[in-house]
């Protein structure tokens, strides 16, 4: 079942739409490298499209009706947006769900120390990474400092071309005989991912003079005291903007494709969707890379509570109707999959792999090995989706995540499936997944957005 290359269906003029959309997406992931930054940008875009804050509507005791557009934010790290359809919400919703956290390094709560006239920050890696990929790269600091007087200070160092960057050292090849004998998982240890901040001592200081100088600079720029690390959330991410990859500019290399590439395409699909029969929903959550746990992860009750509040505002709420709304819904778990890579062909089963240029990739099931921990969509739902995509001329493909015994992965799909709704994984195929710089095909990004729009409007 060979799928056609999606580029072939576009004229030169139509390809401009693909490249324009990719440029807008590159701006998004270049500016939004944390969950908070993604939510802030989503709210900004939603307001421009006429969406209103659900909490403000509740506070004003206003009612809602078909055609109204609202959003709700959870702790500045997750967001859900609703475009209310003409049918009762209890008949079900069309939901796109993605995550906006990405693998990275987090600063510990007592991180700063001086050693050998160098100041370093101790980190704790977040999500599944190959630790050796994070050394010798220009890195940036993104996040917030919450001071004990209630002040919140945004931090972003390393993105402006005039900013300094930080980095993690590696052992020079001349002295690395022992290091190179280690397995890849041990070449760089987690506790050795310490970020170098400075080397210049503060004049007049006798002890930890370099540390004193760095703290002085932080005090001047952010009114920051060392104890403020205790209530700071600062993430270490690759510095720099997303770039075109390939001499034909057909691909995008950037940090955080997983899963902001599906978050952005889901968001834009919703914002460009007009009235429909079904209520259209986009849900962007945190903590997927560490098990979807916590108050901002998919396992929290945020989404369920938001739907309940929405139904109450349209005069439709009851516990039974809420359960019906969730069970009658259809969902695309909008998450990335692995694109076939000829350099590592042995890890893939080629007939059932996703390929660059062949559009939106559906994964009927995820999990590992014997489908352990999977969500497995039923045949009827897959057939319904095939019809939706075909009717809207969306390029799509079916895929698995590598060979059966090679490994595997999961998404938020199984959590939503617990409500009894129809759920399947689908998104953009990537190379270099979970690396500091991931790669995606521009035409796949565009076709994914088109597929998401078709799904949201489907009956």
C-alpha positions in Angstrom: 0.0 0.0 0.0 2.4 2.6 -1.2 1.3 6.2 -0.3 2.0 9.1 -2.7 4.4 11.8 -1.9 2.3 14.8 -0.8 4.6 17.3 -2.5 3.5 16.0 -5.9 -0.1 17.2 -5.6 1.0 20.8 -5.2 1.7 23.3 -7.9 4.5 25.7 -7.5 2.0 28.4 -6.5 0.4 26.1 -3.9 3.8 25.1 -2.5 4.0 28.8 -1.3 1.2 28.1 1.1 3.2 25.2 2.5 6.3 27.3 3.0 4.4 30.2 4.4 2.8 28.0 7.0 6.1 26.5 7.9 7.7 29.9 8.4 4.9 30.8 10.8 5.4 27.5 12.6 9.2 28.2 12.8 8.5 31.5 14.5 6.2 29.7 17.0 8.7 27.1 18.1 11.6 29.5 18.1 9.7 31.8 20.6 7.9 29.1 22.6 10.4 26.8 24.2 8.5 26.1 27.5 5.0 25.2 28.4 4.3 28.6 29.8 5.5 30.4 26.7 3.3 28.1 24.6 0.2 28.8 26.7 0.9 32.6 26.6 1.1 32.5 22.8 -2.0 30.3 22.5 -4.0 32.8 24.6 -2.7 35.7 22.5 -3.7 33.9 19.2 -7.0 32.8 20.6 -8.0 36.3 21.7 -7.3 37.6 18.2 -9.6 34.9 16.9 -12.4 36.0 19.2 -12.0 33.5 22.1 -12.9 34.6 25.6 -11.7 33.5 29.0 -14.1 30.9 30.5 -13.3 32.0 34.0 -14.3 35.6 33.3 -17.6 34.3 31.8 -18.3 32.3 34.9 -17.4 35.2 37.2 -19.8 37.4 35.3 -22.5 34.7 35.4 -22.9 34.9 31.6 -24.4 32.2 29.5 -23.0 30.7 26.3 -24.5 29.4 23.1 -23.6 27.8 19.8 -21.0 29.7 18.0 -19.3 31.1 21.1 -15.6 30.5 21.5 -13.9 30.2 24.9 -10.7 29.0 26.5 -9.5 28.0 30.0 -5.9 28.0 31.3 -4.6 25.6 34.0 -1.7 27.0 36.1 -0.2 28.8 33.0 1.0 25.4 31.7 -2.0 23.9 30.0 -5.0 25.2 28.0 -8.2 24.0 26.5 -10.2 25.9 23.8 -13.8 25.3 22.8 -15.7 26.3 19.7 -19.3 25.5 20.7 -21.2 23.6 18.0 -24.9 23.6 17.2 -25.6 20.1 18.6 -25.8 19.5 22.4 -22.4 19.0 23.9 -23.7 15.7 25.4 -23.8 14.2 21.8 -20.0 14.4 21.8 -17.1 16.6 20.8 -14.3 16.5 18.3 -11.1 16.8 20.3 -7.5 17.4 19.3 -5.2 16.8 22.2 -1.4 17.5 22.2 1.3 18.1 24.8 3.5 21.2 25.0 6.3 19.9 27.2 9.5 18.7 25.6 12.6 16.9 26.8 15.1 19.4 28.4 17.2 20.1 31.4 15.7 21.6 34.6 17.7 23.7 37.1 17.7 22.1 40.5 16.5 24.1 43.6 20.0 24.5 45.1 22.0 24.5 41.8 24.8 27.1 41.8 28.3 26.2 42.9 31.9 27.3 42.1 34.7 24.9 41.3 38.2 25.7 39.9 37.2 29.3 39.2 34.2 28.2 37.2 30.5 28.7 38.2 28.1 25.9 37.2 24.4 25.1 37.6 23.3 21.6 38.7 20.5 20.2 36.5 18.1 17.3 36.4 17.1 16.1 32.9 13.4 16.0 32.1 12.0 13.3 29.8 13.8 10.7 27.7 17.0 12.1 26.3 20.3 10.7 25.1 22.5 12.7 27.5 25.5 12.8 25.3 23.6 14.9 22.8 23.4 17.8 25.2 27.1 18.6 25.6 29.0 21.2 23.6 25.9 23.0 22.4 24.9 26.6 22.8 22.1 26.5 25.4 19.6 29.1 26.7 17.8 29.6 30.0 14.0 30.0 29.9 11.5 30.2 32.8 10.2 32.1 35.7 11.4 33.2 39.1 8.7 33.4 41.7 9.9 35.6 44.6 8.5 35.2 48.1 6.8 38.6 47.9 4.6 37.3 45.1 6.6 38.9 42.2 6.9 36.7 39.1 10.0 37.5 36.9 10.3 36.0 33.4 13.7 34.8 32.4 15.1 34.4 28.9 18.8 34.4 28.3 20.5 33.2 25.2 18.0 33.8 22.4 18.8 37.4 21.4 21.8 37.5 19.1 23.5 39.8 21.6 22.9 37.5 24.5 25.5 35.2 25.9 24.7 31.5 25.9 25.6 28.8 28.4 26.8 25.3 27.8 27.9 21.9 29.1 31.4 20.8 28.6 32.7 17.4 27.2 36.0 15.6 27.7 38.5 16.3 24.9 39.2 13.5 22.5 42.8 13.4 23.6 41.9 12.3 27.1 38.8 10.3 26.4 40.1 6.7 26.2 38.2 5.5 29.2 35.1 7.5 28.3 34.9 6.0 24.8 34.9 2.5 26.3 31.5 3.2 28.1 28.1 2.3 26.7 26.3 5.3 25.1 23.9 5.5 28.1 26.9 6.1 30.4 29.2 8.2 28.3 27.7 11.3 30.0 26.1 10.7 33.4 23.0 12.6 34.5 24.9 14.3 37.4 27.5 15.6 34.9 25.1 17.7 32.9 26.1 20.8 34.8 25.8 24.1 32.9 28.8 26.5 32.9 27.8 30.1 33.7 31.0 32.1 34.2 34.7 32.4 35.0 35.3 36.0 35.9 35.8 36.8 39.6 34.2 39.8 41.3 36.9 42.3 42.4 37.5 42.4 46.1 35.9 39.0 46.9 38.1 36.3 48.4 35.8 33.3 48.5 33.7 32.1 45.6 34.5 35.3 43.7 33.3 34.0 40.4 30.0 32.9 41.9 29.6 36.3 43.5 30.1 38.0 40.2 27.4 35.9 38.5 25.0 36.6 41.3 25.7 40.3 41.0 24.8 40.2 37.3 21.6 38.3 38.1 20.8 40.8 40.8 21.2 43.7 38.4 19.1 42.2 35.6 16.4 40.3 37.6 16.7 41.5 41.2 17.6 37.8 41.8 18.9 36.4 45.1 20.5 33.0 45.3 17.6 31.7 47.6 15.2 32.5 44.8 16.3 29.4 43.0 14.1 27.5 45.5 11.0 28.9 43.9 12.2 29.2 40.3 11.3 27.1 37.3 14.2 27.6 34.8 14.6 25.2 31.9 17.8 24.7 29.9 17.0 24.4 26.2 18.9 24.6 22.9 19.6 28.2 22.0 18.7 29.6 18.6 15.9 29.7 16.1 14.4 26.9 14.0 16.0 26.6 10.6 15.2 25.3 7.2 17.0 22.0 6.5 17.9 20.7 3.1 19.1 22.6 0.0 15.5 22.5 -1.2 14.3 24.0 2.2 11.8 21.1 2.4 12.3 20.4 6.1 12.5 22.2 9.4 15.2 21.6 12.1 14.2 22.9 15.5 13.9 22.2 19.2 10.6 20.9 20.6 8.9 19.5 17.5 7.8 16.8 20.0 5.1 17.8 20.5 4.7 21.5 19.8 4.5 20.7 16.1 1.1 19.0 16.8 0.1 21.6 19.3 0.6 24.4 16.8 -1.1 22.6 13.9 -4.0 21.7 16.3 -4.3 25.3 17.5 -4.3 26.8 14.0 -6.8 24.3 12.8 -9.2 25.3 15.5 -8.7 29.0 15.2 -9.4 28.8 11.4 -12.5 26.6 11.9 -15.9 28.3 11.7 -19.2 27.1 13.1 -19.8 23.3 13.1 -22.4 20.9 14.4 -20.0 19.3 16.9 -18.2 21.3 19.6 -14.6 21.6 18.5 -11.9 21.3 21.1 -8.1 21.7 21.3 -6.5 20.5 24.5 -2.8 21.3 25.1 -1.3 19.8 28.3 1.9 19.5 30.2 4.0 16.6 31.7 3.4 14.0 28.9 7.1 13.3 28.7 7.2 12.2 32.4 3.9 10.2 32.5 1.2 12.9 32.2 1.1 13.2 36.0 0.5 16.2 38.2 -2.0 19.1 38.3 -1.0 20.2 34.8 -0.8 16.8 33.1 -3.5 14.9 31.3 -4.2 12.7 34.4 -5.5 15.7 36.2 -9.2 16.6 36.2 -8.6 19.9 34.4 -10.2 18.9 31.1 -13.1 17.1 32.7 -13.8 20.1 35.0 -13.5 22.6 32.1 -16.1 20.6 30.1 -18.4 20.6 33.1 -18.1 24.3 33.5 -18.8 24.8 29.7 -21.9 22.6 29.9 -23.1 24.6 32.9 -22.8 27.9 31.0 -24.9 26.5 28.1 -27.5 25.2 30.5 -26.8 21.6 29.7 -24.9 20.3 32.8 -25.7 17.2 34.7 -23.3 14.5 35.8 -24.9 12.1 33.4 -24.7 14.5 30.5 -21.1 15.2 31.3 -20.4 11.4 31.1 -22.3 11.2 27.9 -20.4 14.1 26.4 -17.0 12.5 27.1 -18.1 9.0 26.0 -19.6 10.2 22.8 -16.6 12.2 21.8 -14.0 11.4 19.2 -10.3 12.4 19.7 -7.1 12.6 17.8 -4.2 12.3 20.2 -2.0 14.7 18.3 1.5 13.5 18.8 4.5 12.8 16.7 5.8 9.5 15.4 9.1 8.3 14.0 10.0 8.9 10.4 11.9 6.2 8.6 15.6 7.0 8.6 17.8 5.3 6.0 20.8 5.8 8.2 19.2 3.5 10.9 17.0 1.3 8.7 17.5 -1.7 10.9 15.4 -0.2 13.7 12.3 0.1 11.4 9.9 -2.3 9.8 9.7 -0.5 6.5 6.3 -1.5 5.3 4.7 -0.1 8.4 6.8 3.0 8.9 6.0 6.7 8.4 7.9 8.6 5.8 8.8 12.2 5.2 6.6 13.8 2.6 3.7 11.4 2.8 1.5 13.4 5.1 -0.3 13.0 8.5 0.7 9.8 10.2 -1.9 7.7 12.0 -0.8 5.1 14.6 -3.6 2.6 15.2 -1.8 1.5 18.4 1.1 2.6 20.4 2.8 0.9 23.4 5.8 -1.4 23.4 6.5 -4.9 22.2 3.3 -6.9 22.8 1.3 -3.6 22.7 2.0 -3.2 26.4 0.6 0.1 27.6 -1.1 0.9 24.3 -4.2 2.6 23.1 -5.6 0.5 20.2 -8.2 2.3 18.0 -11.0 0.1 16.7 -11.4 -0.6 13.0 -14.7 1.3 12.7 -13.1 4.5 13.9 -10.1 4.1 11.6 -12.4 3.6 8.7 -14.4 6.7 9.6 -11.2 8.7 9.7 -10.0 7.4 6.3 -13.3 8.6 4.8 -12.9 12.1 6.4 -9.3 12.4 5.1 -10.1 11.1 1.6 -13.1 13.4 1.2 -10.9 16.4 2.1 -7.9 15.3 -0.1 -5.6 15.1 3.0 -2.4 13.1 2.5 -2.1 10.5 5.2 -0.3 7.3 6.1 -0.5 4.5 8.7 2.6 3.8 10.8 4.1 2.0 13.8 6.9 3.2 16.0 9.8 1.0 14.8 10.2 -2.8 15.0 8.0 -4.7 17.4 10.8 -5.7 19.8 12.9 -2.5 19.3 11.2 -0.4 21.9 8.0 1.8 21.7 6.3 4.8 23.2 3.0 6.2 24.3 0.9 9.4 24.3 -2.0 10.8 26.2 -4.4 8.7 24.1 -5.0 6.0 26.7 -6.0 8.5 29.3 -8.8 10.0 27.2 -9.8 6.5 26.1 -10.7 5.7 29.7 -13.8 7.9 29.2 -15.0 5.5 26.5 -14.4 7.9 23.6 -12.9 6.9 20.3 -9.2 7.8 20.3 -6.3 7.4 17.9 -2.8 8.7 17.7 -1.8 10.9 14.7 0.7 13.6 14.0 3.8 14.5 12.2 6.7 12.1 11.6 10.0 13.2 12.9 13.7 12.3 12.6 16.0 12.9 15.7 13.0 12.6 18.1 13.9 13.8 21.6 17.2 15.2 20.4 18.1 18.9 20.9 17.3 19.5 17.2 14.5 17.4 15.6 13.6 17.4 12.0 10.2 17.4 10.2 9.0 17.7 6.6 7.2 21.0 5.8 4.5 19.3 3.7 3.8 16.9 6.5 3.3 19.8 8.9 0.9 21.5 6.4 -1.1 18.3 5.7 -1.4 17.6 9.4 -3.0 21.0 9.9 -5.4 20.3 7.0 -6.2 16.9 8.4 -6.9 18.3 11.8 -9.3 20.9 10.3 -11.1 18.2 8.4 -11.5 16.2 11.6 -12.9 19.2 13.6 -15.5 19.8 11.0 -16.5 16.2 10.6 -20.0 14.9 11.7 
